[in-house]
Amino acid sequence: MPKQRICAIAYLIAFGLMIFLNYWSATNVGIVADNNQAIIQPAGFAFSIWGLIYVLLFIWIIKRFFDNTWEGSLASRLTFWPILNFLLNGLWIVVFTQQWLIASTLVIAGLLATLVLMHTLITKADYNWFDRLPFSIYFAWVTVATIVNVFAVTASMKVETILGFGELDWTLIMLAAATLIGSIVAFRYSDWLYPLVILWPFYGIYVVNDSAYSSLNITLLITSIVLVVVAIITVVKKFRDKQKA
């Protein structure tokens, strides 16, 4: 059996396990999150993006069955990393629903690290637009989800201040940090989609805030504008680079 076919089967098995764990405990995730509500936590509808991510990942895996050769294929570049990613995703569901929130933060940090690596490996190679599409969305969402997870931990521990800053202060700081990360990823990897995906959880945060904190709404507005501008600049730069090539 060709190596690319073996990898595709392994990806599909790990993906199926991840989907099973998500389906098995999806409701419990919402309950745990609501019990440890933080200012930065987006509205429930924002988490529907997982459906899009999983559909795109499934299509991406199916496409691996049609890779003609091992050399130069995505499977040869990524090897076991998608498997580890899917397993960490499923593990996060387990530890989070068990309310082992510190452990869940470590797991989601590992999940984020695998996404950074896979996004980088795909970008450095010759790829078509769909090769990276699922991972751009997945990577951007998990970036913000990791931050939210940390806030869930502090909320569960009833931590009111860190280094003299309260929860609202840290929320504003981390929104700015997420915007900075989005800008860096967009410019470094020519990925205009990554900063736009971050707008989705930002909108979810805005809906939950419901004008409770004017400073939060102002920060969300400014950071959202920055992300849109960054995405536009990235698109223009990619277009000009193609014209020069």
N, C-alpha and C positions, 0 to 999 in steps of 0.2 A: 504494500500500500504506500503511495507517495507520502512524503513527509508533510506536505501542506494539507493533505487530507487528514492525517493523524492529528495535526494541530487543530484543524477545524472541528473535529469530533471532540477533542479535549475542551476546546473553547465552549462548544455547545453544551457539554455535560456540566461544566462549571457554571455556565450561564443559567441552565435549568435549575440547578441547586439554589442559585441566588434568587431566581424568580419564585421558587417554592417558599423560601424563607420569608421573602417579602410578602407574598400572599398570605402566608400562615400568620403573620403577626403585624400586618399593616395597621390595623385598628389600634393595637397596643402602642405603636410608635406615637400616634397622635395623642393618646391618653397621657403617656409619659411626658411628651413635649408640653402639653397643656398644664400639667402639674408643676412644671418647672419653667413657666412662662417668663421670657426675658423681653425687654423692649425691642431687641433686634430680631426677634423671631417673626418671620413673615406670616401672613394669613394662610390658612389651611389650603386655599385654592392654589397657592404658589407651588405646593409640593406635587401638583399634577404634572409638573415637568418630568418627573420620574417616568411617567408613561411614555412620553416622547423619547426619552433617553433609552429606555429598554427596547422600544420598537426599532430605533435606529441601530442599536447594538446588535439586535437579532438579525437585521438585514445585513449588517457588516459581517457577522459570522457566516451567514449563508453564502455570501460572496466569496468567502475563503475556500469554499468547496469547489469553486470554479477557477481558482488560481492555476494556471497551466504548469508552472514550474516552481521549484523551491527557491532557486536563486533569484533574489530581488523581490520575492513576495513579501507581503506584510508579515506573514507568519514567521519568515526567516529573520525579520528585523525585530519583532516583538517577542518571539519564542514563548516563554511561559508567563510573561508579565500579565497578559489579559486574564489568565487562569487565576493568578494570585490576586488580581484586582477584584474579580468576581467573588472569590472566596472571602476576601476582606469585606466586601459589600454585604454579603450574607452574614458574616460574623458580627458586623456592626449592628445589624438588626437584632441579633440575639442578645448581645450585651446591653444594648440600649433599652430594649423592652424589659430586661431584667433589672433595669435601673442601676446598672454598674456604669455610672456616667463618666467617671474618670477613665475607666477601661475603654469606654466608647470613644473618648477623645483620642486616646492613643491609637485605636483601630482606624478611626477616620483620618488621622494624620498619616498613617501608613497607606490608606486608600488614596489620599491626595498625592503622596509621594509617587505611587505607581502611575498615577495619571500624568504627573509632571514628566516622568521618564518616558512614557508611551507617546505623549504629545511631542516631546523633543525628538524621539527616534523617528516618528513618522515625518516630522517637518524636515529633518536633515536629509531624508531620502527623497527620491522622485515619487511623488504621490499625486493622485487625482483628488478632486474636491471632496468626494465622499469618503475617501480613506481617513480623513481627519475630522470630518463633520461631527460624527457622534461623540468623539473625544473632546472636541472644542466645547460642546454644550455640557457634557459630563464634567469636564475639568472645571469650567467656570462655576457650575452649580455647587460642586463639592468644595470649591474654594470658600464660598460664602457659608455653606453648610458646616464647614469645620469651625468657622468663627462662631456661628450660632451654637454649636455643640459646646464650645468653651463657656459661653454665657449660660447655657443650661446647667453646667456644672456649678458655676458660681451662684446661680439662683437656687439650686438644690441645697447648697451649703450656707445659704442666707448671708452671703458675703455682700456687704453694702458698699465698701470702699476698698480700692487697691491703690497704693501709693498716693493716697489723698484724693483720688478721683472716684466719683460715684458711677453707677451703672450708665446713666445718660451720657456722662463725659466719655466713658470708654466706648459706648456705642457710636458716638460721633467720630471718635478716633479710628475705630475699626472700619467704619464706612469709608473714611478717607483712605485707610490702608488698603481696603478691597479695591478702591478706585485706582490707587497707585499700582497695585498688582495687575489689575486689568489693563492698564496703560502699558506697563512693561511687557506683558505677554503679547499684547497686540503689536507693539513696535518690534520686539525682538523676533517674534515668530511670524510676522505678517498675518496675524489672525484677527480679522475684523469682527468675527462672530463672538469671540470670547468676551469682549467688553459689553456687547449688546445683551448677552445672556444674563450678565450681572444686573441689568436693569429690571429683570423679572422679579428676583427676590427683593430688590429695592422697592418696587411697586407694592409688593406684599407687605413690606414693613410700613410703608406709607398708609395703606388701608387699615392696618391694625392700630396705628398711632391715632388716626381719626382726630388730628389737630390737638392731641393732648400735649404735645411738646412742639412749640413753634420752631425751636432750634433744630429739632430733628427733621421737620419738613423742609426747612431751608437747606440743611445739609444734603438731604436726599435730592433736592432740586439741583443744587450746584454739582454734586457728584454725578448725577444722571446726565447733565449737560456735558460735563467733561467726558464721560464715557461715549456719548454719541459723537462728539467732536473727534475723539481718538479713533473711533471706528471709521468715520468718514476719511480722516487723514490716511489711515491704513489702506482703505480701498483705493484712494487716489494714488498713493505711492505704489501699490501693486500694479495698478493700471499703467502707470508711467514706466515701471520697470519692465513690463511685458512689451511695451512699445519699443524700448531701447534694445531688447534682446533680439 
